[in-house]
Amino acid sequence: MKKVNKTQTLTQGTTVYHVEYGSGMVMRITYRKENNLVMCYFPKAKVNVWIGETELRSNVGDVTLNKMSSESQRDSVDPKLEEILQGLFAPRKP
């Protein structure tokens, strides 16, 4: 698991990033005892996404506080899964 980002203050308007929708912003925070619920809006896709603050800060979900490079998105696939898929779709020699 990656290191949790506890230094950045999470407020309305904080920039967030989605793997598919690009950059967006925090629109609302619902405070809870254990894990705050964060609503993010992505204007390009016109989509709202709800995510737990712990998941957002740990950068394990689709929405993160740090912009993901296309290289790190590629590396997020499990090597065993990639090997299995290559075996399924690779042309077979007769």
N, C-alpha and C positions, 0 to 999 in steps of 0.2 A: 504494500500500500504506500502511496506517496505521502510526503509530509504535508500536514494541514497548515494552511496559510492563516495564522491567527493575527498577523500584524495589520492587515488592511481592514479599516473600518467599513462595515457594510451599512450603507444608507440608501435612501431613495435616490436614484440617479447614478448609482455605481455601475460602471461598465462591466458587462459580462459577455461571454462568448459561447456560441453554440456550434457544434460540429457541422450541422447542416444549414442553420439559418444565419450564421455569421454573428456580427456584433449586435448587442442589445443593451438593455439597461434594467436595473432593479426598479420596479414600480411600486411594490408594496411588501412590507415585512409584517407577518403575523407572529407576534412574540408568544412563545410557548416555554414551558418549564424545561423540557429536555432539548428540543431541536426546533428552532424558529423556522417557519415556513416562508419562503421567499417567492414572490411572483415576478417573473422577468418578462419583458416585452421585446420582441424582435421585429422592428419596423419593416424590414425588407420582405419578410414572410407574413407580416401582420398576424403573428401568433403569440399567445401567452403561454408560458410554461411555469408550473409550480415545482419547486425543488426544496429539499431540506437544506438548511444552512450548512450542516456538517458535510453533506455530500458536495455542495457547491465549493466549500473551502478545501476539500480534500482532492479536488480535480479528478474524480473517478467517474462522473456521469457525462452526459452530453453537454451540460452547461458547466462552464468553469469561469474562474476569475482571470485566468491567464490565457492569452491567445495561443491556440494550438497551431503549430506549423503543419503543413501537409505531410512532412516526413514523420512527425510524431504520431499523426493519425494512422499512417500506414503501419508503423511499428506496434500499434496497439493490438493488432491481431495476434492471437496465440500461434506460435510457430507450428505446433502440432496440428491445429485446425487448418492452417495454410497448407501443410503437407498433405493432409487428407483430401482437401479440395483439389489440389494439383493432381493427386492420384486419380480422382474421379473424372476430371475434365481433360486430362492430358491424352493426346492421341496414343492409341495402343499399337504396338508393332505386331504384325502378323507372324 
